[in-house]
Amino acid sequence: MFTCDQPSDATRPQLPGPGPPARVTMAAAAAAVSCRPLTMSRKRLQQLVDTLGHSTKHFNKSEVECLIKLFDKLVAESSSRFAAAGFDRNMFRDILHTAFGLTDEMIMDRVFRTFDRDNNSCISVTEWVEGLSVFLRGTLEEKIKYCFEVYDLNGDGYISREEMFQMLKNCLLKQPSEEDPDEGIKDLVDIAMKKMDYDRDGKLSFKDFEKAVRDENLLLEAFGPCLPDIKRRMAFEQKTFRESS
């Protein structure tokens, strides 16, 4: 198997970004999501809950409201120039790292782009709730589409050998060795292509990726972790949704 391992909490590096205050804000906002006054109006909140409650498959209205309130608290306490509109890249990266344990900057950038459906470099409240619906509770089909979009670095509809090499090089833990590490990564790319490139055209289409993952689910995150593990997902949900129970 050529899936990538995430570093443990003990070895995970602290990423640059908004810094400690933002991490404190993330925890505090989730813990006290209904204890402070909203910065948005009650009318606006209810409109969002009603709209997203219908459009989002995997959250009920109470959970949607909790996610909106968390978003509102984080945005209100942010010093970002995008604060009025939503999360900028750095703030979102800090959330991905702190709450969900993602560490690879390239992958986190791609996750940001996947959430940012209108490509305006800012994640709105709608993009936040709809993105988390797939990120946390998506069906296998939804997650296959999500992961393929993350791994398709240049957005051309294929995962190329070069993109595989780049992602595997970034996500694999570096081990001291006399061998050229690039050669080992090239070997992994070859294994991936033999296993997943069904039409043998030298690149992975969505159809190739989907078939490979349906045949073997562990291949879903073959080129780097881009979804939260079950422990972090449950911790986030328990902290964020506890007021809804």
SULURKA-V963451 format. One record per residue. N is the residue number from 0. BURIAL is # if it has 16 or more other C-alpha atoms within 10 Angstrom, else .. D_FIRST is the distance of its C-alpha to the first C-alpha in Angstrom with 1 decimal. Layout:
# SULURKA-V963451
N/BURIAL/D_FIRST ; N/BURIAL/D_FIRST
This chain:
# SULURKA-V963451
0/./0.0 ; 1/#/3.8 ; 2/#/5.8 ; 3/#/9.1 ; 4/./11.2 ; 5/#/14.8 ; 6/./17.4 ; 7/./19.6 ; 8/./23.1 ; 9/./24.6 ; 10/./22.9 ; 11/./22.7 ; 12/./25.3 ; 13/./28.2 ; 14/./28.2 ; 15/./31.4 ; 16/./33.0 ; 17/#/35.8 ; 18/./35.7 ; 19/./36.5 ; 20/./39.1 ; 21/#/36.7 ; 22/#/34.3 ; 23/./37.3 ; 24/#/38.4 ; 25/#/35.1 ; 26/#/35.5 ; 27/./39.2 ; 28/#/39.2 ; 29/#/36.8 ; 30/#/38.8 ; 31/./42.1 ; 32/#/41.3 ; 33/#/44.5 ; 34/./46.7 ; 35/./47.8 ; 36/./49.6 ; 37/#/47.5 ; 38/./48.1 ; 39/./47.9 ; 40/./50.7 ; 41/./50.5 ; 42/./51.2 ; 43/./48.3 ; 44/#/46.0 ; 45/./47.1 ; 46/./46.8 ; 47/#/43.2 ; 48/#/42.4 ; 49/./44.1 ; 50/./42.4 ; 51/#/38.8 ; 52/#/39.3 ; 53/./39.7 ; 54/./37.2 ; 55/#/34.2 ; 56/./32.5 ; 57/#/30.9 ; 58/#/33.5 ; 59/./37.0 ; 60/#/40.0 ; 61/./40.2 ; 62/#/36.6 ; 63/#/37.3 ; 64/#/40.4 ; 65/#/38.5 ; 66/#/36.0 ; 67/#/39.0 ; 68/#/40.8 ; 69/#/37.9 ; 70/#/37.6 ; 71/#/41.4 ; 72/#/41.5 ; 73/#/38.8 ; 74/#/40.4 ; 75/#/43.9 ; 76/./43.0 ; 77/#/41.2 ; 78/./43.0 ; 79/#/41.0 ; 80/./43.2 ; 81/#/41.3 ; 82/#/42.2 ; 83/./44.6 ; 84/./41.9 ; 85/#/38.7 ; 86/#/35.7 ; 87/#/35.3 ; 88/#/32.0 ; 89/#/32.5 ; 90/#/33.4 ; 91/#/30.6 ; 92/#/28.1 ; 93/#/29.7 ; 94/#/29.2 ; 95/#/25.5 ; 96/#/25.2 ; 97/#/27.7 ; 98/#/27.2 ; 99/#/23.5 ; 100/#/21.9 ; 101/#/20.6 ; 102/#/21.1 ; 103/#/20.0 ; 104/./23.2 ; 105/#/22.0 ; 106/#/20.0 ; 107/#/23.0 ; 108/#/25.3 ; 109/#/23.5 ; 110/#/23.6 ; 111/#/27.3 ; 112/#/27.8 ; 113/#/26.2 ; 114/#/28.6 ; 115/#/31.5 ; 116/#/32.3 ; 117/./35.6 ; 118/./34.3 ; 119/./37.2 ; 120/#/35.2 ; 121/#/36.0 ; 122/#/34.4 ; 123/#/37.2 ; 124/#/37.6 ; 125/#/36.7 ; 126/#/33.5 ; 127/#/32.6 ; 128/#/33.2 ; 129/#/31.7 ; 130/#/28.6 ; 131/#/28.1 ; 132/#/28.5 ; 133/#/25.2 ; 134/#/23.5 ; 135/#/24.4 ; 136/./25.0 ; 137/#/23.9 ; 138/./23.0 ; 139/./19.7 ; 140/./21.6 ; 141/./22.9 ; 142/#/19.7 ; 143/#/18.1 ; 144/./21.2 ; 145/#/21.2 ; 146/#/17.6 ; 147/#/18.4 ; 148/#/21.6 ; 149/#/20.2 ; 150/#/17.8 ; 151/#/20.7 ; 152/#/22.2 ; 153/./25.4 ; 154/./25.9 ; 155/./26.4 ; 156/./24.4 ; 157/#/21.4 ; 158/#/18.3 ; 159/#/19.0 ; 160/#/17.3 ; 161/./19.4 ; 162/#/18.4 ; 163/#/14.7 ; 164/#/15.6 ; 165/./17.9 ; 166/#/15.7 ; 167/#/12.8 ; 168/#/15.7 ; 169/#/17.3 ; 170/#/14.6 ; 171/#/12.9 ; 172/./15.1 ; 173/./17.3 ; 174/./17.6 ; 175/./20.8 ; 176/./20.3 ; 177/./22.6 ; 178/./20.2 ; 179/./20.2 ; 180/./17.4 ; 181/./17.7 ; 182/./16.9 ; 183/./13.5 ; 184/#/12.9 ; 185/#/14.4 ; 186/./12.0 ; 187/#/9.0 ; 188/#/11.5 ; 189/#/12.2 ; 190/./8.8 ; 191/#/9.0 ; 192/#/12.6 ; 193/./12.3 ; 194/./10.2 ; 195/#/12.2 ; 196/#/15.5 ; 197/#/17.4 ; 198/./20.8 ; 199/./19.9 ; 200/./21.9 ; 201/./19.7 ; 202/#/18.9 ; 203/#/17.4 ; 204/#/20.2 ; 205/#/20.2 ; 206/./20.5 ; 207/#/17.3 ; 208/#/15.4 ; 209/#/17.2 ; 210/./16.5 ; 211/#/12.8 ; 212/#/12.8 ; 213/./15.4 ; 214/./13.6 ; 215/./10.5 ; 216/./11.7 ; 217/./8.6 ; 218/#/8.4 ; 219/#/11.9 ; 220/#/11.3 ; 221/#/8.6 ; 222/#/11.3 ; 223/#/12.8 ; 224/#/14.4 ; 225/#/17.4 ; 226/#/18.2 ; 227/#/19.7 ; 228/./18.2 ; 229/./20.4 ; 230/./22.5 ; 231/#/23.5 ; 232/#/24.2 ; 233/./26.4 ; 234/./28.2 ; 235/#/29.0 ; 236/./30.3 ; 237/./32.3 ; 238/./33.9 ; 239/#/34.6 ; 240/#/35.7 ; 241/./37.5 ; 242/./40.8 ; 243/./40.2 ; 244/./40.1
